[in-house]
Amino acid sequence: MLTALTAAATALALAAPGYAKTIAVAAGEGAQTRLQEALIVAEPGDVVELSAGRFVLTDGLSLDVKGVTVRGAGMDATVLDFSGQKGAGEGLLVTSDEVTLRDFAVENTKGDGIKSKGADNIVYYRVRVTWTGGAKTTNGAYGIYPVSSTGVLVDGCKVSGASDAGIYVGQSKGITVRYNFVENNVAGIEIENSRDALVTDNLVTRNTGGILVFDLPNLPVMGGGNTIIKNNMVVGNDTPNFAPKGNIVAGVPRGTGIMVMANEGVWVSNNRMAHNPTAHVLVVAYPQPFTDKTYNPLPRSVLIEDNGFVGGGDDPQMPGGAQLVQMLGGRLPAVVWDGVGPNPPIVSDGASFLSLGLPGQGVGMAEARPRLIENTKADTMVQPGRFGAPAALDARARP
């Protein structure tokens, strides 16, 4: 009987999946090799647990195993330090689904901080990415950078110093970006060529531009839209633009709070915006020449309502900005539209908004014919459906 029971137990054990395990990695000598090995040998369900301390790294890391959690002791306790990075790539590259990154920091990468590509249902939770030398053109472009994904949650993170965007989500759908603190980047948060995004309850300050919603031509995924921007604090975004020349964000005026460019179905609601010196909200067409015949360069169905504004618009960084301020009595209205196309934003905040009166896409400010437009009230114009990441990701963004 005992032999039969032993044989049955052995067969059951062989048939059952392996138990998830925790792989502990400590800071100290050889951290580069030990950490990368842990990311290679990890299996679905495993936790790669990083100790408190500073991991001195000289090369980028990569993870391509599904369902792995990389967990540190806290965004100020566990630091992956790439100050001595020899290559120009990202600090950590993730290319697998169902990954959770939480409670650690990445500092001073030569390229992007953390990039995930084609990684569905990915969670970034309480992760910090920082370039400690401040605003420099030589800093990496993106801090937290998920791209080509379905299901993205960026929650409780902190990013500073990115020479393009602190938090950038591109060519993705089902996105939530919430409870983050982004400062001293060129763009604080950028949603690009993506759909069904919820950007909520973030503190966005001291960037060149606070929150950007863009749609660009000639990318593998086109037709961005259906985005809600709500309940954010967008304050004092006045850092001079330090993006490398030629980057699309190099054209973002210093002092922009929220900028919508060539996107469709964007709802800007219940945000609190203060002391953004160009404009609290800027709605514009794509300004550059393009050859993509499928691309629509105009913003459409942009609704701006129930926001609160303090100051701002007193030092607009655009050609003719000083003359506009003088003409309008000391500051621009909270909402500025470039005037291109037949679809002005629907604005219910304040007394009126400013149209720059540009006669066409790609036309410079020398052709502007500015005028004030009375605000109107309309029902939400975003498409029905669920905004944000799948609810299942919430459970992974908890202690």
N, C-alpha and C positions, 0 to 999 in steps of 0.2 A: 504493500500500500504506500509506504514511504517513498519507494522508488518511483511509483506511478505519479505521486504528487509532485516530486522533484522534477520529473520529466515534463509534467504539465506546466509547472511554473517556469521552467526554462523556455518552453515553447512560447508561452505568453510574453515573456520578457523579450524574446527575439522578434515577436510580431509587433510589439508596442513601439511607438516612436521614442526616440531618446529624450531625456529630460533636458529642459533648458538649463543653462548653467551661467554662472557669473565668472567672467575672466577679469581678474584684478590686474591693473597696470599701475605701477608706482612711478612717480617722478624720480629723476636722478640719472645717473650714468647709463648710456645705452637706451634712452627713452625712445629715440627715433625707431630703432629696430624692434624693440619690444612692443611698442604700440602698433606699428604697422603689422607685425606678425599676429597680434590679437585680432585685428580687423580682418585678416585673411582667414584665420582658423575658426572664427566665430560662425555659428550655425543659426538658422532661423529660431528666434525666440531667445537667443542669448543676450546677456548684458555685458558690454565692455565697460568696466567700472574704473574710472580714473581717480587716483588719489588726489588729495589736496597737494598743492605744490606747483612749481613752475617746470613745465616740460620744455626743455631747450631743444628745438628741432631745426634741422638744416635742409629738409626737403618736404614736399607735400605728402599728404596722406590720402588714401583712397579706401572706399568701402563699396563692395558690390554684392553683398549678401542680404537677402530679403529678411525683413522682420527683426533686425538687430537694434538694440538700444545702446547708444553711447552716452554714459552718464558720469558727470563729474560731481565734485563736492560743493559746487556753487559757482556762479559766474565770477566771483571775486576770489574764490579759493583755489580753483583748478584753472591754470593758465597754460595754453599751448602757445609758446613763444616762438614766432618765426622770424625774429629779428636777424638771424643768421642764415636765412633761407638762400640757397644757392641758385635755384631755378626761379623762373618768373611766373610760375603757375599759382593755382589757388592753394590755400592751406589744407582744406579737406574737400575732397570730391566724392559725392555719393551718387551712385548710378543704379541703386536697387530700391524696390518698393517697401512700404510699411516700415520705414526707418524712423526712429525717434532720437533726436539730438537734444540733450538737456543738461543744464547746470554746469556749464564750463565756459571758458573764454578763449578767443583766438585773437592774438595780437600781432600786428606788424607783418602781415603777409606781403610778399612782393606783388602778387596778383590778387584775385578775389579772396575774401575771407573763407566763406563756406559756400560751395556751389553744389547743388543737386540737379541732375539732368535726367529727364525721363523717369524720375522717381515718384511714383504715384503714392498718395496718402502718406505724405511726409510731414513730420512734426518737428518744428524748432521751438523749444520751450526754455525760457530763462537762459538764453545763450547771449553772450556779449562778444561783439567784434569791434576792435578798436585799433586805430593807428595812433600811437601815443605821441607822435611828434606834431599833432595838430593838422590843420588843413594844408595839404601839399599836393601838387599835381602828380608827384611821383607815387602817391599812395595807390593802393589797389583800387580798381574801379567799383566793385560791389562788395558790401559787407555780407549780407545774407542774400543768396541768389538762387532760388528755385526756378527752374525753367523747364518747359515742355512736360508739365505734370497735370494730373487730374487728382485733386484733393491736396490742398496745401494749408497748413496751419502754422502761423508765426505768432507766438504768444509770449508776452512778458520779456521780450528781448531788448537789448540795448546796443546801439550801433553808433559809432562816431568816426569821422575822418575819411569816409569813402569819397574818392574823386569822381564818382558818377552817382550811385544811389546807395544809401545805407541799407534799405530793404527793397529789393527789386524782385517782382514776380512777373515773369514773361512767358507768353505763349502757353498759358495754362488756363484751367477752369476749376471752379469749386474752391474758392480761396477765402480764407479769413486771416486778416492781419489786425491784431488787437492787443491792447495793453502794453504797447511798446514805447520806448523812449529813444528817439532818434534826434541827434544834434550834430551840428558842425560837419554835415555832409553837403555835397552839391545838391542832390535831391534827397530829401528825408526818406520818403516812401514813394515807390514808383510801381504802378500797375500798367503793363505794356502788352498790347495785342492779346489780352486775356478777357475772359467772360465770367460772369457770376461771382463777382468779388465783393466782399464786405470788409471795409476798412473802418474800424470803430475803436473809440476809447483810447487813442494813442496821444502821446505828448510829443509834438513835433516843433522843435525850436532851434534857432541859430543855424539853420541850413540856408543855402541860396534859395531854394524853393522847397516848400514844405511837403505837399502831397501832389504827385503828378499822375494823371491818367492819360496815357498816350496810345495812339494807334499809328504804326509806321508801315511804310511800303516794303515790298520785296523781302518779306520774312516767311518762313515755312507755315506759320499760323497767322491768318489775317482776320479782320473783323472783330476787333475788341469792343466790348461794351457790356451793358447790364451790370453796372457797378454802383454800390451805395457807399458814400462817404459820410459817416455820421458820428456825432458825439466826440469828436476829436478836439484837442486843444492845439491850435496852430498859431504860434506866438513868436514874434520877433525873429522871423526868418530873414536875416540881414547879412549873412556871411558873403563876402565877395566870391564870385564864381571862380573856382580853381580847377575846373575840368580841363583836361587836355584839349587843345584846339582840334576841331573836327568832330568831336563828340556831339551828339544831338543835344545833350543837356548843357553844352557850352553856351547855347543860346538862351537858356533860362535866365530871365532878369533877376538880379539880386533883389530880394524883398518880395518874392511871390509866395502867397500863402498856399492856395490850391490852384492847380493849372490843369485844364482839360483841353487836349489837343486831338482833333480828328477822331473823336470817339463817339459812341452812340449809346444813349440810354444811361446817363449818369445822374444820380440823385445826390445832391449835396445838402445835407439837412442836419440841423441841431448841432452844428459845430460852433466853437467859440474861437474867434480869430481876433488877434490884437497886434498892432504895431508891425505889420508887414508893409514896408515902405513903398513898394511898387503897387501892389493890389492884393486885397484879400483873396479874390477869386478872379482868375484870368481864363477866358474861353477863347481859343484861337484855332485857326486852320493850320495845317502843316505848311511851313513856309518855303520849303525847298522844292526844286524841280524833281520830277519823278517820272518813271517810264512804265510803272506797273498799272496796266489798264483795269485791274480789278479793284484798285485802291480808291477810296473816297477820302479826300483830304479835309473834309469839313466836319465840324462837330454837329451832332444832331441829337435832339431830344435831351437837352441838358436842363435839369430842374434844380433851382437854387431857392431854398425856403427855410424859414424858421432858424436862421443862424444869428449869432450875436457878434457884433463888430465893435472894436475899440480902436480909435486912431487909424494909422495906416494910410497909404496912398499919398503921403506927403513928400516923397522923394523917389518918384518912379524912374527906374533905370531903363528908359527906352528913348529912342530919338524923339526930340520934341517934348520930353516929359516935363521939363521945367516950364515951358510955355503952357502946357495943359494945366499944370497946377495953378499957374497965375490966372488963367482964364476961368478956372472953376472955383476960385476963391480960397486956395490954400491946400486943397487935397483932392485926389480923385475919388469918385464913388467906390464903394466896396467891391462892386462887380464891374469888370471891364471886358468887353467883347471886341474882337478885332473888326467886326462888321462884315466879314466875308460870308457870302452865301445867303440863302433865303430863310435860314432857321436860327434866329437869335435864341439865346437861352431864355427860359421862362424864369423870371426872378420875382419873388414876393417879399424880398428883404429890402427895407429902406424905401426912399422916395423915388429913386430912379437909378438906372445904371448907364454906363458910358459905352457908346459905340465909337470906335476909332474911325469907322467909315472907310475902311480900306476897300477899294473897288474890285479886288480879285485876289485869288490865291497866289502867294509869292510876291505880292506887290509891297514895296517898302513904305515906311512912314512918311516919305516925302509926298505921297499921294493921299494921305489921310484927310478925311473930312469929318472931324469929331462932332458928335451930337449926343445929347441926353435922351434916353428912351424911358418912358413911364413903365413902371413895373406892372405885371399882370399876375393873376392867380390861376393855377391850373392843377388838376389832379396829377399824381405821379405818372411819369411817362416811361419809367423803366418797365421792362417786360415782366409779366407774372412768372413766378417760379421761385425756387429756393436760392438764396444768396449765401455764399460762404462755403466753407469746407464741410464735408460730411460730419454728422454729429458723432460718429464713432471715434473721430480723432480727439474729441474733448477728453475722453477717458485716459488718453495717453499723456495729456498735458496737465497732470495732477501729481502731487507728491506720492 
